[in-house]
Amino acid sequence: MKDLTPYQTEVMERVWDTKELYRNIHSYRAERFAFDQQGVFTEDILNFDDCYMDYVEEHKKVNGLKLYVETPDSHIFSAYGIDRKYIQK
C-alpha cells in the first residue's frame, strides 16, 4: 500500500469527519425518536390499563430510567457512543 500524499490524507480526513458527522446525527435522531415513542406508548398503556402499572413498578427496580421517565439526551449519548459535538439543537 502506497503512502498517501498530504492532499490525499486531508481528503480522507474530511471524508471520515463527514461520515462521523452523519453517523452521529442519524444515531441520535433514531434513538431520540425511539425513546420518545416508547414514552408515548407507555403513557397510553398506563392510561388504558391499570394492570400494566404493576409491570412498570417492577421494572423501575431494575431500570427506572426506561418505560417510566423521559430518557435524557445524556443517556442516549453515553449508551450509544454518540459524540454530542455533532448534535446541534
N, C-alpha and C positions, 0 to 999 in steps of 0.2 A: 504494500500500500504506500503510495507516494505521500510525501508531506504536502500539506495544504499551504497555499500562498497566504499571506496576510489578508488579502481581499477575500479569498475563499473561506478563511476562518471567520472573518467578520460576517459574511453572508450566512454561514452555518449557525453562528450565534444568534443572528436575527431570526432565522427560521425557528430555532429552538425556543427563543423567547416568545415568539408568536404562538407556537404550539402550546407552550405552558400557559400563556395568557388565556387562550380559548379553552384549554382543558380545565383550568381552574374556574373560569366563568361558568362553563356548562355544568361542571360538577356541582358548584354551589347552587345554581338555579334548579337543577334537578332535585337535589336534596332538600332545599328550602321548600320547593313545591310539594315534595312527598311528605315532609313533616307537617306542612300547613294542611294538606288534605287529610292526613291522619288526625289532626286536631278537629277538623270539621266533622269527620266521620265519628270520632269518639263522642263529641258533643251531641251529635244526632242520636247516637245509640243511647247515651245516658238520659236524654230527654224522652226516648221512646220506651226503654225497657229498664226498670229498676233492678232486674236480676244481674245486669251487666256490672253494676256498681260493686258487687262482691268481687268480681274478677279484677276490676281496676284497683280496689283496695289491696288485694293480694299482690298484684303486680307492682304496686308502689313500694312494697317491701323489697322487691328485687331490683327495681329500677324506676324510681319515682319520676324521672325526667320524661320518660316516654308514656304515651297514652293518656296523660293526665294534665301535664303542664306544658305550655308552649315551649318548644325547643329553641333555645337561644342560638344565635349565629355562632357564638364562640364554641359551642358543642359541635356544630357542623364543621367548622374549620379544623378543630383538633381531631375529631373522629375520622374525617375523610381526607386528611392531609392537604387541605386546601389553603393556599397561601393568600392571606387576606389582602396583600398589597395589590392583587389583581382585581379585587372586587370593589367597585365604586357604587355608592348608594345614590 
